[in-house]
Amino acid sequence: MTLAPAPPADFPAELSSADLLEMYWQMLRSRRLDERAWTLHRQGKIVFHISAMGHEGTQVGAAFALRRGHDYVVPYYRDLALLLALGFTPQAFMFGLFGKQGEPTSGARQMPSHWSDRAMNVVSTSSPVATQIPHAAGLALAMKLRGDDRVALTCIGEGSTSQGEWYEGLNWAAVHQLPFICLVQNNVYAISVPMDQQMRVPNVADRAAAFGLPGVVVDGNDVLAVYRVVKAAADRARRGDGPTLVEAKTYRVVPHSSDDDDRSYRTRAEVEAWKQRDPIVRFRAELEAAGLLSAAEQAALEARAVAEVDAAVQFAQAAPYPAVAHAAEGVYAPPEAD
């Protein structure tokens, strides 16, 4: 039997070589699934997609910093890599894109990427941005009242920090010292509005002082840096020391959604410059330099990712659509008997 090499000393000591490779796999799989969703949309086979491209390092780093299946996650629509790392499947994602019967989050009655999964402790959110922040704070309050050691993580984009719900939720979490982490995935643009037109401070995390809680800025394209910061926040929450605001600086290298034309508000040169900081390419280089990922292993992972995506698409395309009457189930009360 050949033993995998130990990670270098500058990698987190608690992560094994297998953990590091699993983190890379989740990032890679998310990217390939994401790319296929864009292709399907351009082919006219699905009607909407919102992407995690560029965010994979932030999301996978955060997922591995939690006790997956134990802690609670209240995500936002861009959290594809996070959900895959928590246990969501490519098939389930494709069912959402195609709106097919058996779609697990809403029975195909909700837009794609409105995540939920009771077994994974992933709580459903609605389309209006930032509304999940008070929900996550409420979950954290319940955890504190029960005296358990769970943590509630919620994710938003930097544009959501202009919403009233964000202020209310963070203030509540700070006042009651709740086991709560707010992860802001700052990708520079709130749809088409750049950050410098949304706030006068250089960092979202600078606002943490107004609530009386710690604010941390991290390179969102460095998966291990995100892992360290979110793990420290989770450890702090479990000790009873309260919430943390984490701002991960990243960039979405594609339009806001399949309905957006980003050429109207940013240059191709800017996008290409950020692509040179791709979190997947960066992490792959680190693993290769550490002797943890060979060219053959990389090729095998690529083939595995493509095979999983192909299978998920084929399965979803072949699945039936739900019956029209199903749209009203669980929405309206059944009629009373005469």
C-alpha positions as CSV (number, residue, x, y, z in Angstrom):
1,M,0.0,0.0,0.0
2,T,1.3,3.5,-0.9
3,L,0.7,6.1,1.7
4,A,-0.3,9.6,0.6
5,P,2.3,12.2,1.4
6,A,1.6,14.3,4.5
7,P,0.6,17.9,3.8
8,P,3.2,20.6,4.2
9,A,3.5,22.3,7.6
10,D,2.0,25.5,6.3
11,F,-1.3,23.7,5.5
12,P,-3.9,23.5,8.3
13,A,-2.6,20.6,10.6
14,E,-6.1,19.2,11.1
15,L,-6.6,18.6,7.4
16,S,-5.3,15.4,5.9
17,S,-4.1,14.9,2.4
18,A,-7.5,13.2,1.7
19,D,-9.3,16.3,3.0
20,L,-7.3,18.6,0.8
21,L,-7.9,16.6,-2.3
22,E,-11.6,16.4,-1.4
23,M,-11.7,20.2,-1.1
24,Y,-10.1,20.5,-4.6
25,W,-12.6,17.9,-6.0
26,Q,-15.6,19.8,-4.7
27,M,-14.3,23.1,-6.3
28,L,-13.6,21.3,-9.6
29,R,-17.0,19.5,-9.7
30,S,-18.8,22.8,-9.0
31,R,-17.0,24.5,-11.8
32,R,-17.8,21.8,-14.3
33,L,-21.4,21.6,-13.3
34,D,-21.6,25.4,-13.5
35,E,-20.1,25.5,-16.9
36,R,-22.6,22.9,-18.2
37,A,-25.5,25.0,-16.8
38,W,-24.4,28.0,-18.9
39,T,-24.2,25.8,-21.9
40,L,-27.7,24.4,-21.3
41,H,-29.0,27.9,-21.0
42,R,-27.4,29.1,-24.2
43,Q,-28.8,26.0,-26.0
44,G,-32.3,27.0,-24.8
45,K,-32.8,23.8,-22.7
46,I,-33.1,25.7,-19.3
47,V,-34.5,29.1,-18.6
48,F,-32.3,30.4,-15.8
49,H,-29.0,30.0,-14.1
50,I,-27.1,31.9,-11.5
51,S,-23.4,31.1,-11.1
52,A,-20.8,30.3,-8.4
53,M,-17.9,30.7,-10.8
54,G,-15.1,32.5,-9.0
55,H,-16.6,31.8,-5.6
56,E,-15.6,28.2,-5.2
57,G,-12.7,28.8,-2.9
58,T,-14.8,30.9,-0.5
59,Q,-17.6,28.4,-0.4
60,V,-15.7,25.2,-0.1
61,G,-13.4,26.6,2.5
62,A,-16.4,27.6,4.6
63,A,-18.1,24.2,4.2
64,F,-15.0,22.3,5.4
65,A,-14.7,24.7,8.4
66,L,-18.1,23.6,9.6
67,R,-19.3,20.3,11.1
68,R,-21.2,19.3,8.0
69,G,-24.7,17.9,8.8
70,H,-24.4,19.2,12.4
71,D,-24.3,22.9,12.0
72,Y,-27.0,24.9,10.2
73,V,-26.5,26.7,6.9
74,V,-28.8,29.4,5.5
75,P,-27.4,29.9,2.0
76,Y,-28.0,32.3,-0.8
77,Y,-28.6,31.7,-4.5
78,R,-24.9,31.7,-5.5
79,D,-23.9,28.9,-3.2
80,L,-23.5,26.0,-5.6
81,A,-20.0,24.9,-4.4
82,L,-21.0,25.3,-0.8
83,L,-24.1,23.1,-1.2
84,L,-22.2,20.4,-3.2
85,A,-19.5,20.3,-0.4
86,L,-22.3,19.9,2.1
87,G,-23.7,16.9,0.3
88,F,-26.1,18.2,-2.4
89,T,-25.9,16.2,-5.6
90,P,-25.4,17.2,-9.2
91,Q,-28.6,15.4,-10.0
92,A,-30.6,17.4,-7.5
93,F,-29.1,20.6,-9.0
94,M,-30.0,19.6,-12.5
95,F,-33.5,18.7,-11.4
96,G,-33.8,22.3,-10.2
97,L,-32.6,23.7,-13.5
98,F,-34.9,21.6,-15.6
99,G,-37.9,21.9,-13.1
100,K,-38.4,18.1,-13.0
101,Q,-40.5,15.9,-10.8
102,G,-38.5,14.9,-7.7
103,E,-36.6,18.2,-7.4
104,P,-35.7,18.1,-3.7
105,T,-35.9,21.8,-2.5
106,S,-39.5,22.7,-3.6
107,G,-40.8,20.0,-5.8
108,A,-39.9,22.1,-8.8
109,R,-42.1,25.0,-7.7
110,Q,-39.3,27.4,-6.9
111,M,-36.6,29.0,-9.0
112,P,-33.3,27.1,-9.4
113,S,-30.6,27.5,-6.7
114,H,-33.1,28.2,-3.9
115,W,-31.5,25.6,-1.7
116,S,-32.9,23.5,1.1
117,D,-32.3,20.1,2.6
118,R,-33.5,19.0,6.0
119,A,-31.0,16.1,6.3
120,M,-28.1,18.5,5.7
121,N,-29.5,21.2,8.0
122,V,-29.8,23.6,5.0
123,V,-32.7,26.0,5.5
124,S,-34.7,27.3,2.6
125,T,-34.5,31.0,1.7
126,S,-36.6,33.2,-0.5
127,S,-35.6,35.3,-3.5
128,P,-35.5,38.8,-1.8
129,V,-31.8,39.3,-0.8
130,A,-30.8,39.5,2.9
131,T,-34.1,38.0,4.2
132,Q,-32.1,35.0,5.4
133,I,-30.1,37.0,7.9
134,P,-32.8,37.3,10.5
135,H,-33.7,33.6,9.9
136,A,-30.1,32.5,10.6
137,A,-30.0,34.7,13.7
138,G,-33.2,33.1,14.9
139,L,-31.7,29.7,14.4
140,A,-28.7,30.7,16.4
141,L,-30.8,32.0,19.2
142,A,-32.6,28.6,19.4
143,M,-29.2,26.9,19.5
144,K,-28.1,29.1,22.4
145,L,-31.4,28.5,24.3
146,R,-31.0,24.8,23.8
147,G,-27.4,24.8,25.0
148,D,-26.1,22.8,22.1
149,D,-22.9,23.4,20.2
150,R,-24.2,24.1,16.7
151,V,-23.3,27.1,14.6
152,A,-25.5,28.9,12.1
153,L,-23.7,30.1,9.0
154,T,-25.4,32.4,6.5
155,C,-24.1,33.7,3.2
156,I,-24.8,36.9,1.3
157,G,-23.3,39.1,-1.4
158,E,-21.9,42.5,-0.4
159,G,-24.9,44.2,-2.0
160,S,-27.2,42.6,0.6
161,T,-25.4,44.6,3.3
162,S,-27.4,47.6,2.1
163,Q,-30.6,45.9,3.2
164,G,-32.3,46.6,6.5
165,E,-32.6,42.9,7.3
166,W,-28.8,42.6,7.4
167,Y,-28.6,45.3,10.1
168,E,-31.4,43.9,12.1
169,G,-30.0,40.3,12.0
170,L,-26.4,41.2,12.9
171,N,-27.5,43.6,15.6
172,W,-29.7,40.8,17.1
173,A,-26.8,38.3,16.9
174,A,-24.4,40.7,18.5
175,V,-26.7,41.8,21.4
176,H,-27.5,38.2,22.3
177,Q,-24.0,36.8,21.6
178,L,-25.3,34.1,19.3
179,P,-23.4,31.3,17.6
180,F,-23.7,33.0,14.2
181,I,-21.4,33.5,11.3
182,C,-22.3,35.9,8.5
183,L,-20.1,35.2,5.4
184,V,-20.2,38.1,2.9
185,Q,-19.0,36.9,-0.5
186,N,-17.8,40.3,-1.8
187,N,-17.6,39.8,-5.6
188,V,-17.3,43.6,-6.3
189,Y,-20.7,44.1,-8.0
190,A,-24.3,44.0,-6.7
191,I,-25.6,43.0,-10.1
192,S,-24.3,46.0,-12.0
193,V,-23.5,48.4,-9.1
194,P,-19.8,48.4,-8.0
195,M,-19.0,48.4,-4.3
196,D,-17.7,52.0,-4.2
197,Q,-21.2,53.1,-5.2
198,Q,-22.8,51.1,-2.4
199,M,-20.7,52.1,0.7
200,R,-18.1,54.7,1.7
201,V,-15.9,52.2,3.7
202,P,-13.4,50.1,1.9
203,N,-14.5,46.8,3.5
204,V,-17.9,45.4,4.5
205,A,-16.1,44.0,7.6
206,D,-15.4,47.6,8.8
207,R,-19.1,47.8,9.6
208,A,-18.7,45.1,12.3
209,A,-17.6,47.6,14.9
210,A,-21.0,49.3,14.8
211,F,-22.5,46.1,16.0
212,G,-19.8,45.3,18.5
213,L,-18.7,42.1,16.9
214,P,-15.4,41.0,15.1
215,G,-15.1,41.7,11.4
216,V,-12.5,39.8,9.4
217,V,-11.4,40.3,5.8
218,V,-10.0,37.2,4.0
219,D,-8.9,36.5,0.4
220,G,-11.9,34.6,-0.9
221,N,-9.8,33.1,-3.7
222,D,-7.6,31.3,-1.2
223,V,-9.6,28.2,-0.1
224,L,-7.3,27.5,2.9
225,A,-7.3,31.1,4.1
226,V,-11.1,31.0,4.1
227,Y,-11.1,27.7,5.9
228,R,-8.9,29.1,8.7
229,V,-11.0,32.2,9.2
230,V,-14.4,30.5,9.2
231,K,-13.1,27.7,11.4
232,A,-11.8,30.3,13.9
233,A,-15.3,32.0,13.8
234,A,-17.0,28.6,14.3
235,D,-14.7,27.7,17.2
236,R,-15.4,31.1,18.8
237,A,-19.1,30.6,18.4
238,R,-19.0,27.2,20.0
239,R,-17.1,28.6,23.0
240,G,-20.0,31.0,23.6
241,D,-18.1,34.1,22.5
242,G,-20.6,35.2,19.9
243,P,-21.0,36.0,16.2
244,T,-18.4,36.9,13.6
245,L,-18.7,38.9,10.3
246,V,-16.4,37.4,7.7
247,E,-15.9,39.2,4.4
248,A,-14.3,37.1,1.6
249,K,-13.0,39.2,-1.2
250,T,-13.6,37.4,-4.5
251,Y,-15.0,38.1,-8.0
252,R,-17.7,36.6,-10.2
253,V,-16.1,36.1,-13.6
254,V,-19.5,35.6,-15.3
255,P,-22.6,37.8,-15.5
256,H,-24.7,38.1,-12.4
257,S,-27.1,35.6,-13.9
258,S,-28.1,34.2,-17.3
259,D,-30.4,37.2,-17.7
260,D,-27.5,39.8,-17.2
261,D,-25.2,41.4,-19.8
262,D,-22.1,42.3,-17.8
263,R,-20.5,44.1,-20.7
264,S,-22.6,47.1,-19.9
265,Y,-20.9,47.8,-16.6
266,R,-17.4,46.3,-16.6
267,T,-14.5,45.8,-19.1
268,R,-13.3,42.5,-20.5
269,A,-9.8,43.5,-19.3
270,E,-11.0,43.7,-15.8
271,V,-12.7,40.2,-16.0
272,E,-9.6,38.7,-17.6
273,A,-7.4,40.1,-14.9
274,W,-9.5,38.5,-12.2
275,K,-9.5,35.2,-14.1
276,Q,-5.7,35.1,-13.5
277,R,-6.6,34.7,-9.8
278,D,-8.9,31.7,-10.3
279,P,-9.2,29.9,-6.9
280,I,-9.3,26.4,-8.5
281,V,-6.1,27.0,-10.6
282,R,-4.4,28.5,-7.5
283,F,-5.3,25.6,-5.2
284,R,-4.3,23.0,-7.9
285,A,-0.9,24.6,-8.1
286,E,-0.5,24.5,-4.4
287,L,-1.4,20.8,-4.3
288,E,0.9,20.0,-7.2
289,A,3.8,21.9,-5.5
290,A,3.2,19.9,-2.3
291,G,3.3,16.6,-4.2
292,L,-0.4,15.9,-3.3
293,L,-1.8,16.0,-6.9
294,S,-0.2,14.5,-9.9
295,A,-1.0,15.1,-13.6
296,A,-2.6,11.6,-13.8
297,E,-4.7,12.3,-10.7
298,Q,-5.8,15.6,-12.1
299,A,-6.8,14.1,-15.4
300,A,-8.8,11.4,-13.5
301,L,-10.6,14.0,-11.4
302,E,-11.5,15.9,-14.6
303,A,-12.9,12.8,-16.2
304,R,-14.9,11.9,-13.1
305,A,-16.3,15.4,-13.0
306,V,-17.4,15.3,-16.6
307,A,-18.9,11.9,-16.1
308,E,-20.9,13.0,-13.1
309,V,-22.2,16.1,-14.9
310,D,-23.1,14.1,-18.0
311,A,-25.0,11.6,-15.9
312,A,-26.9,14.3,-14.0
313,V,-28.0,16.0,-17.2
314,Q,-29.1,12.8,-18.8
315,F,-31.1,11.8,-15.8
316,A,-32.7,15.1,-15.4
317,Q,-33.6,15.4,-19.1
318,A,-35.3,12.0,-19.0
319,A,-37.2,12.6,-15.8
320,P,-40.9,13.7,-16.1
321,Y,-42.2,17.1,-15.3
322,P,-44.5,17.3,-12.2
323,A,-48.2,17.4,-12.8
324,V,-49.7,20.8,-13.2
325,A,-51.9,20.3,-10.1
326,H,-48.8,19.8,-8.0
327,A,-48.0,23.5,-8.2
328,A,-50.8,24.3,-5.7
329,E,-49.9,21.5,-3.2
330,G,-48.6,22.8,0.0
331,V,-49.5,26.4,-1.0
332,Y,-53.2,26.6,-0.6
333,A,-55.3,24.9,2.2
334,P,-57.4,22.0,0.9
335,P,-61.1,23.0,0.5
336,E,-63.3,22.3,3.5
337,A,-65.8,19.4,3.1
338,D,-69.4,20.5,2.8
